[in-house]
Amino acid sequence: MGIKNFFRNAFSDMKQSAKEQHMVDKANFAAAKAEAGAQFEEAKAIGRPETMKKIRKEQRDAQIREANERIAAAQKRRDDAKQK
C-alpha cells in the first residue's frame, strides 16, 4: 500500500500544480491582452494630429526647461569664478 499511496499523492500533487499553473497562465494572458489593447489605443491616439501637436509641445517645453536650467548653472559657475 505504500507505493500505491505514494503514486496517488504524487498524481494528486501534479494535478493541483497543473491547476495552479493554469490559473497563472490565464492571468498572464489577460495581462498581455490588456497591455496589447492599451498599446493599440496609444498608437491610435498618436495618429491624431491634435495628440501629436500636444506631444511635440510637451517635448519642446521640456527642452526649454532643460536649457534654462543649464543657463542658470552656467551663470552660477561664472559668478563663482569671478569671486575667486
DSSP file (Angstrom, degrees, kcal/mol; ACC not computed):
  #  RESIDUE AA STRUCTURE BP1 BP2  ACC     N-H-->O    O-->H-N    N-H-->O    O-->H-N    TCO  KAPPA ALPHA  PHI   PSI    X-CA   Y-CA   Z-CA
    1    1 A M     >        0   0    0      0, 0.0     4,-2.3     0, 0.0     5,-0.2   0.000 360.0 360.0 360.0 -20.8    0.0    0.0    0.0
    2    2 A G  H  >  +     0   0    0      2,-0.2     4,-2.1     1,-0.2     5,-0.1   0.926 360.0  44.1 -62.3 -46.3    2.9    2.4    0.4
    3    3 A I  H  > S+     0   0    0      2,-0.2     4,-2.5     1,-0.2     5,-0.2   0.896 112.0  53.9 -66.2 -40.5    3.7    2.6   -3.3
    4    4 A K  H  > S+     0   0    0      1,-0.2     4,-2.2     2,-0.2    -2,-0.2   0.926 111.4  44.2 -61.1 -45.4    0.0    3.0   -4.1
    5    5 A N  H  X S+     0   0    0     -4,-2.3     4,-2.9     2,-0.2     5,-0.2   0.866 110.5  56.6 -66.7 -36.3   -0.3    5.9   -1.7
    6    6 A F  H  X S+     0   0    0     -4,-2.1     4,-2.5    -5,-0.2    -2,-0.2   0.950 111.7  40.9 -60.3 -49.1    2.9    7.4   -3.0
    7    7 A F  H  X S+     0   0    0     -4,-2.5     4,-2.8     2,-0.2     5,-0.3   0.869 113.3  54.2 -68.8 -35.8    1.7    7.5   -6.6
    8    8 A R  H  X S+     0   0    0     -4,-2.2     4,-2.0    -5,-0.2    -2,-0.2   0.942 113.2  42.7 -61.5 -47.0   -1.8    8.6   -5.6
    9    9 A N  H  X S+     0   0    0     -4,-2.9     4,-2.7     2,-0.2    -2,-0.2   0.893 113.6  52.6 -66.2 -39.6   -0.3   11.6   -3.7
   10   10 A A  H  X S+     0   0    0     -4,-2.5     4,-2.3    -5,-0.2    -2,-0.2   0.937 112.5  43.7 -63.3 -46.6    2.2   12.3   -6.5
   11   11 A F  H  X S+     0   0    0     -4,-2.8     4,-2.2     2,-0.2    -1,-0.2   0.856 112.7  53.0 -68.1 -34.1   -0.5   12.4   -9.1
   12   12 A S  H  X S+     0   0    0     -4,-2.0     4,-2.3    -5,-0.3    -1,-0.2   0.916 110.1  48.1 -64.9 -42.8   -2.8   14.5   -6.9
   13   13 A D  H  X S+     0   0    0     -4,-2.7     4,-2.7     1,-0.2    -2,-0.2   0.905 111.3  50.2 -63.9 -41.3    0.1   17.0   -6.4
   14   14 A M  H  X S+     0   0    0     -4,-2.3     4,-2.4     2,-0.2    -1,-0.2   0.893 110.1  50.6 -64.0 -39.4    0.7   17.1  -10.1
   15   15 A K  H  X S+     0   0    0     -4,-2.2     4,-2.0     2,-0.2    -2,-0.2   0.926 112.4  46.1 -64.1 -44.6   -3.0   17.7  -10.8
   16   16 A Q  H  X S+     0   0    0     -4,-2.3     4,-2.4     1,-0.2    -2,-0.2   0.907 112.4  50.9 -64.6 -42.0   -3.1   20.5   -8.2
   17   17 A S  H  X S+     0   0    0     -4,-2.7     4,-2.6     1,-0.2    -1,-0.2   0.894 108.9  51.3 -62.8 -40.4    0.1   22.0   -9.6
   18   18 A A  H  X S+     0   0    0     -4,-2.4     4,-2.1     2,-0.2    -1,-0.2   0.891 109.8  50.3 -64.5 -40.1   -1.3   21.9  -13.2
   19   19 A K  H  X S+     0   0    0     -4,-2.0     4,-1.8     2,-0.2    -2,-0.2   0.924 112.3  46.8 -63.0 -44.7   -4.5   23.7  -12.0
   20   20 A E  H  X S+     0   0    0     -4,-2.4     4,-2.0     1,-0.2    -2,-0.2   0.905 112.0  50.0 -65.9 -41.1   -2.4   26.4  -10.3
   21   21 A Q  H  X S+     0   0    0     -4,-2.6     4,-2.7     1,-0.2    -1,-0.2   0.873 107.7  54.8 -64.9 -36.2   -0.2   26.9  -13.3
   22   22 A H  H  X S+     0   0    0     -4,-2.1     4,-2.4     2,-0.2    -1,-0.2   0.894 106.9  50.5 -62.8 -40.0   -3.3   27.2  -15.5
   23   23 A M  H  X S+     0   0    0     -4,-1.8     4,-2.1     2,-0.2    -2,-0.2   0.899 111.1  48.8 -64.4 -40.2   -4.5   30.0  -13.3
   24   24 A V  H  X S+     0   0    0     -4,-2.0     4,-2.6     2,-0.2    -2,-0.2   0.928 111.3  49.9 -64.2 -44.7   -1.2   31.7  -13.6
   25   25 A D  H  X S+     0   0    0     -4,-2.7     4,-2.5     1,-0.2    -2,-0.2   0.893 109.9  50.7 -61.2 -41.4   -1.2   31.3  -17.4
   26   26 A K  H  X S+     0   0    0     -4,-2.4     4,-2.4     2,-0.2    -1,-0.2   0.911 111.5  48.1 -63.0 -42.1   -4.8   32.7  -17.6
   27   27 A A  H  X S+     0   0    0     -4,-2.1     4,-2.2     2,-0.2    -2,-0.2   0.916 112.4  48.3 -65.7 -42.6   -3.7   35.8  -15.5
   28   28 A N  H  X S+     0   0    0     -4,-2.6     4,-2.5     2,-0.2    -2,-0.2   0.893 111.5  50.5 -64.5 -39.0   -0.6   36.3  -17.7
   29   29 A F  H  X S+     0   0    0     -4,-2.5     4,-2.4     2,-0.2    -2,-0.2   0.914 110.2  49.4 -64.5 -42.7   -2.7   36.0  -20.8
   30   30 A A  H  X S+     0   0    0     -4,-2.4     4,-2.2     2,-0.2    -2,-0.2   0.895 111.7  49.4 -63.7 -39.4   -5.2   38.5  -19.5
   31   31 A A  H  X S+     0   0    0     -4,-2.2     4,-2.5     2,-0.2    -2,-0.2   0.921 111.5  48.2 -65.6 -43.7   -2.4   40.9  -18.7
   32   32 A A  H  X S+     0   0    0     -4,-2.5     4,-2.3     1,-0.2    -2,-0.2   0.889 111.7  50.7 -63.6 -39.2   -0.8   40.6  -22.1
   33   33 A K  H  X S+     0   0    0     -4,-2.4     4,-2.0     2,-0.2    -1,-0.2   0.904 111.1  48.0 -65.2 -41.7   -4.2   41.1  -23.8
   34   34 A A  H  X S+     0   0    0     -4,-2.2     4,-2.2     2,-0.2    -2,-0.2   0.907 111.8  49.8 -66.0 -41.8   -4.8   44.3  -21.7
   35   35 A E  H  X S+     0   0    0     -4,-2.5     4,-2.5     2,-0.2    -2,-0.2   0.900 109.9  51.1 -63.9 -40.2   -1.3   45.6  -22.5
   36   36 A A  H  X S+     0   0    0     -4,-2.3     4,-2.2     1,-0.2    -1,-0.2   0.901 110.0  49.8 -63.7 -40.4   -1.9   45.0  -26.2
   37   37 A G  H  X S+     0   0    0     -4,-2.0     4,-2.3     2,-0.2    -1,-0.2   0.898 110.9  49.5 -64.1 -40.4   -5.2   46.9  -26.1
   38   38 A A  H  X S+     0   0    0     -4,-2.2     4,-2.4     2,-0.2    -2,-0.2   0.910 110.4  50.0 -65.3 -42.3   -3.5   49.8  -24.3
   39   39 A Q  H  X S+     0   0    0     -4,-2.5     4,-2.6     2,-0.2    -2,-0.2   0.900 110.1  51.5 -62.6 -40.2   -0.7   49.9  -26.9
   40   40 A F  H  X S+     0   0    0     -4,-2.2     4,-2.5     2,-0.2    -2,-0.2   0.931 110.7  47.3 -62.1 -45.8   -3.3   49.9  -29.7
   41   41 A E  H  X S+     0   0    0     -4,-2.3     4,-2.3     2,-0.2    -1,-0.2   0.888 112.2  50.3 -64.8 -38.3   -5.2   52.8  -28.2
   42   42 A E  H  X S+     0   0    0     -4,-2.4     4,-2.3     2,-0.2    -1,-0.2   0.926 111.4  48.1 -64.0 -43.6   -2.0   54.7  -27.6
   43   43 A A  H  X S+     0   0    0     -4,-2.6     4,-1.2     1,-0.2    -2,-0.2   0.892 111.9  50.0 -63.6 -39.2   -0.9   54.1  -31.2
   44   44 A K  H  < S+     0   0    0     -4,-2.5     4,-0.4     1,-0.2    -1,-0.2   0.891 110.6  49.9 -65.7 -39.4   -4.4   55.2  -32.4
   45   45 A A  H >< S+     0   0    0     -4,-2.3     3,-1.3     1,-0.2     6,-0.3   0.877 106.2  55.3 -67.8 -37.4   -4.2   58.4  -30.3
   46   46 A I  H 3< S+     0   0    0     -4,-2.3    -1,-0.2     1,-0.3     6,-0.2   0.801  97.9  65.1 -66.0 -27.6   -0.8   59.2  -31.7
   47   47 A G  T 3< S+     0   0    0     -4,-1.2    -1,-0.3    -5,-0.2    -2,-0.2   0.676  83.3  91.0 -68.8 -17.0   -2.2   59.1  -35.2
   48   48 A R  S <> S-     0   0    0     -3,-1.3     4,-2.0    -4,-0.4     3,-0.4  -0.651  77.7-136.3 -82.3 134.8   -4.5   62.1  -34.4
   49   49 A P  H  > S+     0   0    0      0, 0.0     4,-2.4     0, 0.0     5,-0.2   0.879 101.9  54.6 -58.9 -40.7   -2.9   65.4  -35.3
   50   50 A E  H  > S+     0   0    0      1,-0.2     4,-1.9     2,-0.2     5,-0.1   0.862 108.3  49.9 -64.9 -33.5   -4.0   67.2  -32.1
   51   51 A T  H  > S+     0   0    0     -3,-0.4     4,-2.5    -6,-0.3    -1,-0.2   0.916 110.2  49.5 -69.1 -42.9   -2.4   64.5  -30.0
   52   52 A M  H  X S+     0   0    0     -4,-2.0     4,-2.7     2,-0.2     5,-0.2   0.895 109.5  52.1 -63.3 -39.4    0.9   64.8  -31.9
   53   53 A K  H  X S+     0   0    0     -4,-2.4     4,-2.4     1,-0.2    -1,-0.2   0.922 110.6  48.3 -61.0 -43.7    0.8   68.6  -31.5
   54   54 A K  H  X S+     0   0    0     -4,-1.9     4,-2.3     2,-0.2    -2,-0.2   0.920 112.2  48.2 -63.5 -44.3    0.4   68.2  -27.8
   55   55 A I  H  X S+     0   0    0     -4,-2.5     4,-2.2     1,-0.2    -2,-0.2   0.924 112.9  48.0 -62.9 -45.1    3.2   65.6  -27.5
   56   56 A R  H  X S+     0   0    0     -4,-2.7     4,-2.6     1,-0.2    -1,-0.2   0.891 110.7  51.7 -63.9 -38.9    5.6   67.8  -29.5
   57   57 A K  H  X S+     0   0    0     -4,-2.4     4,-2.8    -5,-0.2    -1,-0.2   0.922 109.7  49.4 -63.7 -43.1    4.7   70.9  -27.4
   58   58 A E  H  X S+     0   0    0     -4,-2.3     4,-2.2     2,-0.2    -2,-0.2   0.895 111.4  49.6 -62.2 -40.1    5.4   69.0  -24.2
   59   59 A Q  H  X S+     0   0    0     -4,-2.2     4,-2.2     2,-0.2    -2,-0.2   0.923 112.0  47.6 -65.2 -43.7    8.8   67.8  -25.7
   60   60 A R  H  X S+     0   0    0     -4,-2.6     4,-2.4     2,-0.2    -2,-0.2   0.917 111.2  51.1 -63.1 -43.0    9.7   71.4  -26.7
   61   61 A D  H  X S+     0   0    0     -4,-2.8     4,-2.4     1,-0.2    -1,-0.2   0.902 109.9  50.0 -61.3 -40.6    8.7   72.7  -23.2
   62   62 A A  H  X S+     0   0    0     -4,-2.2     4,-2.3     2,-0.2    -1,-0.2   0.897 110.7  49.5 -64.8 -40.4   10.8   70.1  -21.6
   63   63 A Q  H  X S+     0   0    0     -4,-2.2     4,-2.4     2,-0.2    -2,-0.2   0.884 110.7  50.1 -66.1 -38.5   13.8   71.0  -23.8
   64   64 A I  H  X S+     0   0    0     -4,-2.4     4,-2.5     2,-0.2    -2,-0.2   0.921 110.3  49.8 -65.5 -43.8   13.3   74.7  -23.0
   65   65 A R  H  X S+     0   0    0     -4,-2.4     4,-2.1     1,-0.2    -2,-0.2   0.923 111.7  48.9 -59.8 -44.2   13.2   74.0  -19.2
   66   66 A E  H  X S+     0   0    0     -4,-2.3     4,-2.1     1,-0.2    -2,-0.2   0.907 111.2  49.5 -62.9 -42.4   16.4   71.9  -19.5
   67   67 A A  H  X S+     0   0    0     -4,-2.4     4,-2.3     1,-0.2    -1,-0.2   0.899 109.9  51.1 -64.1 -40.6   18.1   74.7  -21.5
   68   68 A N  H  X S+     0   0    0     -4,-2.5     4,-2.4     2,-0.2    -1,-0.2   0.878 109.1  51.2 -64.6 -37.7   17.1   77.3  -18.9
   69   69 A E  H  X S+     0   0    0     -4,-2.1     4,-2.4     2,-0.2    -1,-0.2   0.903 110.2  49.2 -64.6 -41.0   18.5   75.1  -16.1
   70   70 A R  H  X S+     0   0    0     -4,-2.1     4,-2.4     2,-0.2    -2,-0.2   0.894 110.4  50.9 -64.8 -39.5   21.8   74.7  -18.0
   71   71 A I  H  X S+     0   0    0     -4,-2.3     4,-2.5     2,-0.2    -2,-0.2   0.932 111.1  48.3 -62.6 -45.6   21.9   78.5  -18.5
   72   72 A A  H  X S+     0   0    0     -4,-2.4     4,-2.2     1,-0.2    -2,-0.2   0.903 112.1  49.0 -62.8 -41.5   21.3   79.1  -14.7
   73   73 A A  H  X S+     0   0    0     -4,-2.4     4,-2.2     2,-0.2    -1,-0.2   0.901 112.2  48.4 -65.3 -40.4   24.0   76.5  -13.8
   74   74 A A  H  X S+     0   0    0     -4,-2.4     4,-2.4     2,-0.2    -2,-0.2   0.895 110.6  51.0 -66.6 -40.0   26.5   78.2  -16.2
   75   75 A Q  H  X S+     0   0    0     -4,-2.5     4,-2.6     2,-0.2    -2,-0.2   0.901 109.6  50.5 -63.8 -40.5   25.7   81.6  -14.8
   76   76 A K  H  X S+     0   0    0     -4,-2.2     4,-2.6     2,-0.2    -2,-0.2   0.919 110.8  48.7 -63.5 -43.9   26.3   80.4  -11.3
   77   77 A R  H  X S+     0   0    0     -4,-2.2     4,-2.2     2,-0.2    -2,-0.2   0.895 111.5  50.7 -62.4 -39.2   29.6   78.9  -12.3
   78   78 A R  H  X S+     0   0    0     -4,-2.4     4,-1.8     2,-0.2    -2,-0.2   0.925 111.6  46.8 -64.8 -44.5   30.6   82.1  -14.0
   79   79 A D  H  X S+     0   0    0     -4,-2.6     4,-1.3     1,-0.2    -2,-0.2   0.898 112.1  50.5 -65.0 -40.1   29.6   84.2  -10.9
   80   80 A D  H  < S+     0   0    0     -4,-2.6     4,-0.5     1,-0.2    -1,-0.2   0.882 109.8  50.9 -64.1 -38.6   31.5   81.8   -8.6
   81   81 A A  H >< S+     0   0    0     -4,-2.2     3,-0.7     1,-0.2    -1,-0.2   0.849 106.8  54.2 -69.0 -33.7   34.6   82.0  -10.8
   82   82 A K  H 3< S+     0   0    0     -4,-1.8    -1,-0.2     1,-0.2    -2,-0.2   0.825 104.6  55.0 -68.4 -31.3   34.5   85.8  -10.8
   83   83 A Q  T 3<        0   0    0     -4,-1.3    -1,-0.2     1,-0.2    -2,-0.2   0.581 360.0 360.0 -81.8  -9.1   34.5   85.9   -6.9
   84   84 A K    <         0   0    0     -3,-0.7    -1,-0.2    -4,-0.5    -2,-0.1   0.479 360.0 360.0 -80.5 360.0   37.7   83.8   -6.6
